[in-house]
């Protein structure tokens, strides 16, 4: 069934207009991220054109971008294929994420001391996190999609709150690149319950300005997720195609 891409809405100000290729790129990346396209799937440019209601030029441009980012590969006279997950790369990205986030919590805890006197911590972001995660068990959300979205926002907010724009930029890029694999970490209720508990202890350590403890807790939290990623199988990915998965 054809699902044409929506045209960008009009604006009275000077809009940042996306091209047709940008729209196709975003849609295909969502398809991969939501497991509508899974590793090993093959498709042709004509199939994408028909499904999205666009010409071949923006489809080709979008696919080339996705190829450069390691999501798909072109097959000689056979269309395109979604590439298998690069678990070595995910491992490296998780390591980088850990460095960025533990550095951020040290900055949050050391605000106003020593060489970090000039840090401008965004306490509003921390207050918002406290409102979401420091709640009694009977007030916790059971919505998998919501909790997973909050989980990603939690980690991004910690880094943003630390007041280093370059660190935030790099972390945002890492977050986007591991988002697809993190979705599979939220398929079990036990992981959701653990996320609430672990986020709460991290936030309490930050509120108490215990930098070493907060960093240790955060490192263990990320390592747990990293360990789950190592267990992912192709079967799980294909099962995810037909299961409601979270966006975190």
C-alpha positions as CSV (number, residue, x, y, z in Angstrom):
1,X,0.0,0.0,0.0
2,X,1.4,3.4,-1.0
3,X,2.2,5.7,1.9
4,X,3.3,9.0,0.4
5,X,5.6,11.2,2.4
6,X,4.0,14.4,3.7
7,X,5.0,17.7,2.3
8,X,6.7,20.1,4.7
9,X,4.3,22.5,6.3
10,X,4.3,26.2,5.2
11,X,5.8,28.7,7.6
12,X,5.8,32.5,7.8
13,X,9.4,32.5,9.0
14,X,12.4,31.3,7.0
15,X,12.1,27.5,7.4
16,X,14.8,25.0,7.5
17,X,13.4,23.1,4.5
18,X,14.2,19.4,4.1
19,X,14.6,18.0,0.6
20,X,12.7,14.9,-0.7
21,X,15.9,12.9,-0.2
22,X,16.0,14.0,3.4
23,X,12.5,12.9,4.0
24,X,13.1,9.5,2.4
25,X,16.4,9.1,4.4
26,X,14.5,9.8,7.6
27,X,11.7,7.4,6.8
28,X,14.1,4.6,5.8
29,X,16.2,5.1,8.9
30,X,13.0,4.9,11.0
31,X,12.1,1.7,9.2
32,X,15.5,0.2,10.2
33,X,15.2,1.6,13.8
34,X,11.7,0.2,14.2
35,X,12.7,-3.2,12.7
36,X,10.4,-2.8,9.7
37,X,13.6,-3.4,7.8
38,X,15.9,-5.9,9.6
39,X,19.4,-7.1,8.9
40,X,19.4,-9.3,5.7
41,X,16.2,-7.8,4.2
42,X,16.6,-7.1,0.5
43,X,14.6,-4.5,-1.5
44,X,14.8,-2.5,-4.7
45,X,14.7,1.2,-5.3
46,X,11.5,0.8,-7.2
47,X,9.8,-0.8,-4.2
48,X,10.8,2.2,-2.0
49,X,9.6,4.6,-4.7
50,X,6.2,2.9,-4.9
51,X,5.8,2.7,-1.1
52,X,6.8,6.3,-0.4
53,X,5.3,7.8,-3.5
54,X,8.5,9.5,-4.7
55,X,10.8,9.3,-7.7
56,X,14.1,7.3,-7.9
57,X,16.4,10.3,-7.5
58,X,15.6,11.1,-3.8
59,X,15.5,7.4,-3.0
60,X,18.9,6.8,-4.5
61,X,20.3,9.8,-2.7
62,X,18.9,8.6,0.6
63,X,20.2,5.1,0.2
64,X,23.7,6.4,-0.6
65,X,23.6,8.3,2.7
66,X,22.5,5.2,4.6
67,X,25.2,3.2,2.8
68,X,27.8,5.7,4.0
69,X,26.5,5.3,7.6
70,X,26.7,1.5,7.5
71,X,23.0,0.7,7.4
72,X,22.7,-0.8,3.9
73,X,24.8,-2.0,1.0
74,X,24.1,-2.1,-2.7
75,X,24.0,-5.5,-4.4
76,X,25.1,-5.9,-8.0
77,X,22.0,-6.0,-10.1
78,X,20.0,-7.1,-7.1
79,X,18.9,-3.9,-5.3
80,X,19.9,-3.2,-1.7
81,X,20.3,-5.2,1.5
82,X,20.1,-4.1,5.2
83,X,23.5,-4.8,6.7
84,X,24.0,-7.0,9.8
85,X,24.7,-5.3,13.1
86,X,28.3,-4.4,13.7
87,X,28.7,-5.5,17.3
88,X,32.3,-4.5,17.5
89,X,31.3,-0.9,16.6
90,X,28.5,-1.0,19.2
91,X,31.0,-2.1,21.8
92,X,33.2,0.8,21.0
93,X,30.3,3.2,21.0
94,X,29.2,1.9,24.5
95,X,32.7,2.5,25.8
96,X,32.7,6.1,24.5
97,X,29.2,6.6,25.9
98,X,30.5,5.5,29.3
99,X,33.4,7.9,29.2
100,X,31.1,10.8,28.3
101,X,28.4,10.1,30.8
102,X,30.7,9.4,33.8
103,X,32.6,12.6,33.1
104,X,29.3,14.5,33.0
105,X,28.2,13.2,36.4
106,X,31.6,14.2,37.9
107,X,31.0,17.7,36.5
108,X,27.5,17.8,38.0
109,X,28.8,16.7,41.4
110,X,31.8,19.0,41.4
111,X,30.0,22.1,40.4
112,X,31.5,25.2,42.0
113,X,34.6,23.5,43.2
114,X,38.3,23.8,42.1
115,X,38.8,24.1,38.4
116,X,35.0,23.6,37.8
117,X,33.8,26.7,39.5
118,X,32.7,28.2,36.1
119,X,30.5,25.2,35.2
120,X,26.9,26.2,34.6
121,X,24.9,23.2,35.6
122,X,21.3,23.1,34.2
123,X,19.4,22.3,37.4
124,X,16.1,22.5,35.6
125,X,17.0,19.4,33.7
126,X,18.0,17.5,36.8
127,X,14.7,18.6,38.5
128,X,12.8,17.2,35.6
129,X,14.7,13.9,35.9
130,X,13.9,13.7,39.6
131,X,10.2,14.2,38.9
132,X,10.2,11.2,36.5
133,X,12.5,8.7,38.2
134,X,12.3,9.5,42.0
135,X,8.7,8.2,42.4
136,X,7.2,5.4,44.5
137,X,7.0,2.0,42.8
138,X,3.2,2.3,42.5
139,X,3.6,5.5,40.5
140,X,6.0,4.1,38.0
141,X,4.9,4.0,34.4
142,X,4.2,0.6,32.9
143,X,4.2,1.9,29.3
144,X,7.2,0.3,27.7
145,X,7.4,2.9,24.9
146,X,7.3,5.7,27.4
147,X,9.8,4.3,29.8
148,X,12.3,3.6,27.0
149,X,12.0,7.1,25.6
150,X,12.5,8.5,29.1
151,X,15.6,6.2,29.5
152,X,17.3,7.7,26.5
153,X,16.2,11.2,27.6
154,X,17.7,10.5,31.0
155,X,21.2,9.8,29.7
156,X,21.1,12.7,27.3
157,X,19.9,15.1,30.0
158,X,22.7,14.2,32.3
159,X,25.3,15.2,29.7
160,X,23.4,18.3,28.7
161,X,23.0,19.4,32.3
162,X,26.8,19.3,32.7
163,X,27.2,22.4,30.5
164,X,29.7,21.2,27.9
165,X,28.3,21.8,24.4
166,X,30.9,19.7,22.6
167,X,30.5,16.8,24.9
168,X,26.7,17.0,24.4
169,X,27.2,17.0,20.6
170,X,29.3,13.9,20.6
171,X,27.0,12.1,23.0
172,X,24.0,13.0,20.9
173,X,25.8,11.3,17.9
174,X,26.6,8.2,19.9
175,X,23.0,8.0,21.2
176,X,21.6,8.1,17.7
177,X,24.0,5.4,16.5
178,X,23.2,3.0,19.3
179,X,19.5,3.7,19.4
180,X,18.6,0.8,17.2
181,X,20.3,-1.7,19.4
182,X,19.1,-0.2,22.7
183,X,15.5,-0.8,21.7
184,X,16.0,-4.5,22.2
185,X,17.0,-3.9,25.8
186,X,13.4,-2.9,26.7
187,X,11.5,-6.1,25.8
188,X,11.4,-7.4,29.4
189,X,9.6,-5.9,32.4
190,X,12.5,-6.8,34.7
191,X,14.8,-4.5,32.7
192,X,12.2,-1.7,33.1
193,X,12.0,-2.1,36.8
194,X,15.8,-2.2,37.1
195,X,16.0,1.0,35.1
196,X,13.8,2.8,37.5
197,X,15.9,1.6,40.5
198,X,19.2,2.3,38.9
199,X,18.3,5.8,37.7
200,X,17.0,6.7,41.1
201,X,20.2,5.7,42.9
202,X,22.3,7.6,40.3
203,X,20.2,10.8,40.8
204,X,20.4,10.5,44.6
205,X,24.2,10.3,44.4
206,X,24.3,13.3,42.2
207,X,22.0,15.3,44.6
208,X,24.4,14.3,47.4
209,X,27.4,15.5,45.3
210,X,29.0,12.1,45.5
211,X,30.8,12.1,42.2
212,X,32.7,8.8,42.5
213,X,29.6,6.9,43.7
214,X,27.4,8.4,40.9
215,X,30.0,7.5,38.3
216,X,30.4,4.0,39.6
217,X,26.6,3.5,39.6
218,X,26.3,4.9,36.1
219,X,29.1,2.8,34.8
220,X,27.5,-0.4,36.2
221,X,24.2,0.7,34.7
222,X,25.6,1.1,31.2
223,X,27.7,-2.1,31.5
224,X,24.5,-4.0,32.2
225,X,22.9,-2.7,29.0
226,X,26.1,-3.4,27.1
227,X,26.1,-7.0,28.3
228,X,22.5,-7.4,27.1
229,X,23.6,-6.1,23.7
230,X,26.2,-8.8,23.4
231,X,23.4,-11.4,23.8
232,X,21.3,-10.2,21.0
233,X,20.6,-12.8,18.3
234,X,19.3,-12.5,14.8
235,X,16.2,-14.4,16.0
236,X,15.5,-11.6,18.5
237,X,15.8,-9.0,15.8
238,X,13.3,-10.8,13.5
239,X,10.9,-11.3,16.5
240,X,11.1,-7.5,17.1
241,X,9.6,-7.0,13.6
242,X,6.3,-8.2,14.9
243,X,6.5,-6.9,18.5
244,X,5.9,-3.4,19.9
245,X,9.3,-2.1,20.9
246,X,10.4,0.9,22.7
247,X,12.2,4.0,21.3
248,X,15.0,4.1,23.8
